Structures are given as structure tokens and as C-alpha cells.
Amino acid sequence: MYKKIILSVLTLCMVVASYAQEDNKEEPEGIKRHKLALVFGYTHIPAAFIDGHSKSSVYAPTIGFDYFYTFANRWSIGGVIDLEFANYIVDFNKEELERERPVVTGIFVGYELAPRWGFLFGPGVEFEKNKDIFIIRASTEYEFELGKDWGLFPSINYDFKKEYSTWAINIGLSKRF
């Protein structure tokens, strides 16, 4: 099942990239196509356990690194790496699954819905020593220009997982080149 989903999303990415046409009249001269970002935030894990105590939710501090490449007008593709700084236990297939500082990676396609407001979607994997989990992430962000190709953006991520899902609220600092 997961292989079909990954294959479908990657195929969609390749089709979008191959059919997207650039219109040089719409793009200003010297556009910056690369974007690097450092992201800080909190990931919300509902119904998790910490130190054997039931919690209605856990908020894990998160730091991430993003890279995106704009390949056509309004379209981009890139990857993210997020590290959660928390150890917790979740219910997974009616068993307790311990999560120790999971690392989330993914490849996402982005579309700019309006100037500086974008939406990202794609597959990823949450790597952790006890069990790796496949995810689908949907994210939105709005970037404020700071000048000299720097930007500041709040973002919201939602990670769909088979047994439980998480969401995160972040703030990022980006540099375009």
C-alpha cells in the first residue's frame, strides 16, 4: 500500500515538473530559485505518554532544515529534515510504541497559492530506532520578506500516519539564492 502511495506521489511530482512551463515574461530577471531555511517549532502528538503518565497531548520541540528549488512559475520541489527533541509513547496497532527523538524526512512539491503564501504536500518517513513510520505531510506557510533575499515565515504542518497523526506550528528563517 505504502509503495503505491509513494510511487503515485513521485509520479505526480515528475509529471508536474515535466509539464510545467516557464513564462519568462512573468518572472523578473534574476529570480532566486533556491531556498534554504532553518525552522523551529513545536510538534503536537495527541494522546501520548511521557514517563508512564497519560497525557492528553505532548508538545515536542522541533528543529528542521529545508531546501526547495523553484522549477516553474509558482511550483517548487524540495526536501525537509525535522528532529523532534522528545521521548514519548503512543498507541500503535493497540500496542505501546516508544518514540525516541524521531527524525522526519520528506520530499515535497510546493505550490504558491498567492504571493508569498504556499502549500506543500508529499511523502516522508519518520525514522526512529524502534520503528520507522511512513507519513504524508500537508503544510502551508506565509513568508514575510526581510530584504536582501532573507525571509521569515510561520508554517503549519500536518503529518498523516497510519495509526496516529501529528501537527506542528513553526517559525522559519529562509535565504534565497
C-alpha positions in Angstrom: 0.0 0.0 0.0 2.7 2.5 1.0 4.8 1.7 -2.0 1.8 2.5 -4.3 1.3 5.8 -2.5 5.0 6.8 -2.7 5.1 5.8 -6.4 1.9 7.8 -7.1 3.2 10.9 -5.4 6.6 10.7 -7.1 5.0 10.1 -10.5 2.8 13.2 -9.8 5.9 15.2 -9.0 7.6 14.1 -12.2 4.6 14.8 -14.3 4.2 18.3 -12.8 7.9 19.0 -13.4 7.8 17.8 -17.0 4.7 19.7 -18.0 5.2 22.9 -16.0 6.2 25.6 -18.4 8.1 28.7 -17.5 6.9 32.0 -18.8 9.9 34.3 -18.8 7.6 37.3 -19.3 6.0 36.7 -15.8 9.3 36.1 -14.0 11.5 39.0 -13.1 15.1 39.0 -14.3 17.5 37.3 -11.8 14.9 35.3 -9.8 16.3 33.4 -6.9 15.3 29.7 -7.5 17.0 28.1 -4.4 15.6 28.5 -0.9 17.3 27.2 2.3 15.5 27.5 5.7 16.1 26.8 9.3 12.9 26.1 11.1 12.0 26.0 14.8 8.7 24.9 16.4 6.6 22.5 18.3 5.0 19.3 17.2 1.8 18.2 18.8 1.4 14.5 19.5 -2.1 13.7 20.7 -2.8 11.0 23.3 0.9 10.3 24.0 2.5 9.1 27.2 5.6 10.5 28.9 7.3 8.8 31.8 4.4 6.4 32.2 1.9 9.2 32.7 -1.0 9.6 30.3 -1.1 13.0 28.7 -3.9 14.4 26.6 -1.2 15.6 24.3 2.6 16.1 24.1 4.4 19.1 22.6 7.8 18.2 21.3 10.3 21.0 20.5 11.3 20.6 16.9 14.2 22.0 14.7 14.3 21.5 11.0 16.2 22.2 7.8 14.5 22.8 4.4 15.7 23.1 0.9 13.4 24.0 -2.0 14.1 24.6 -5.7 11.6 26.7 -7.8 11.4 24.9 -11.1 8.5 26.7 -12.7 6.3 29.7 -12.1 4.7 29.1 -8.6 6.0 25.4 -8.4 8.8 24.1 -6.3 10.2 20.8 -5.1 12.4 20.1 -2.1 13.2 18.2 1.0 13.0 18.6 4.7 14.6 17.1 7.8 12.9 17.7 11.1 14.2 16.5 14.5 11.8 16.2 17.5 13.5 16.7 20.9 11.3 14.4 23.0 10.8 10.8 24.1 7.2 9.6 24.3 5.0 6.6 23.9 2.0 6.3 21.5 -0.6 3.7 20.9 0.3 1.9 17.6 -1.7 -1.1 16.5 -3.2 -1.5 20.0 0.4 -1.7 21.5 2.6 0.9 23.1 5.3 2.2 20.7 8.2 4.2 22.2 9.4 7.1 20.2 12.9 8.4 21.0 13.8 11.7 19.2 12.3 10.8 15.8 13.6 12.3 12.7 11.1 13.2 9.9 12.3 13.5 6.3 10.4 14.0 3.2 10.3 15.2 -0.4 7.5 17.7 -1.1 6.0 19.6 -4.0 5.1 23.2 -3.3 2.6 25.5 -5.0 2.4 29.2 -4.4 -1.3 29.9 -4.0 -0.8 33.7 -3.7 2.3 35.9 -3.5 4.4 34.6 -0.6 1.7 32.1 0.6 2.4 28.5 -0.3 1.2 25.0 0.2 3.4 21.8 0.3 2.4 18.2 0.0 4.3 14.9 -0.2 5.5 11.7 1.3 8.1 11.2 4.0 9.4 8.8 6.6 9.6 9.2 10.4 12.9 7.5 11.3 13.2 6.2 14.9 15.2 3.3 16.4 12.1 1.4 17.4 10.0 1.7 14.2 10.1 3.8 11.1 6.7 5.2 10.1 5.6 6.3 6.6 3.9 9.8 6.6 2.1 12.1 4.2 2.6 15.7 5.0 0.5 18.7 4.1 1.8 22.1 5.0 1.2 25.8 4.5 3.4 28.8 5.1 3.4 32.6 4.5 6.8 34.2 4.0 7.5 37.8 5.0 10.3 39.4 3.1 13.1 40.8 5.3 15.3 42.2 2.5 18.4 41.0 0.7 16.7 37.7 -0.2 16.0 36.8 3.5 12.6 35.8 4.7 10.7 34.9 7.9 7.8 32.5 7.7 5.3 30.9 10.1 4.1 27.5 9.0 1.7 24.7 10.0 2.4 21.1 9.1 0.0 18.1 9.4 1.6 14.6 9.2 -0.9 11.8 8.3 0.3 8.5 9.8 -1.4 5.0 9.7 -2.2 4.9 13.5 -1.9 8.4 14.7 -1.3 11.9 13.2 0.6 14.9 14.4 0.6 18.6 13.6 3.3 21.3 14.1 3.5 25.0 14.3 6.8 26.5 13.3 8.7 29.7 12.5 11.4 29.7 9.9 14.2 31.8 8.6 15.0 31.5 4.9 17.6 32.6 2.5 17.0 32.6 -1.3 19.9 32.4 -3.8 
